[in-house]
């Protein structure tokens, strides 16, 4: 069965960095685009970043462009989200998505 398992969330001060990881299994990872989404309390889930199957095409939400970087390692079935210059408004549960499935999410809290 398809599994997406996120890790790397936590608490960080404004201006700090975190790297989220998502381990994928149960499908041909290298054939599918992957994406990161987030959902803040009281808000709808939103797309943060998207990466094509080969890893050469990426897209970002305006709010994170220039601060976040999505990458993937098709040999390891992993997708990453490097988050720099974090702001309090980045606080949310971050979800990995691929092959029509969602991970369980990992909490990111940005607070002083």
Secondary structure, 3 states (H helix, E strand, C coil): CCEEEEECCEEECCCCCEEEEEEEECCCHHHCCEEEEEECCCCCCEEEEEECCCCCCEEECCCCCCCEEEEEECCCCEEEEEECCCCHHHCEEEEEEECCEECCCEEEEECC
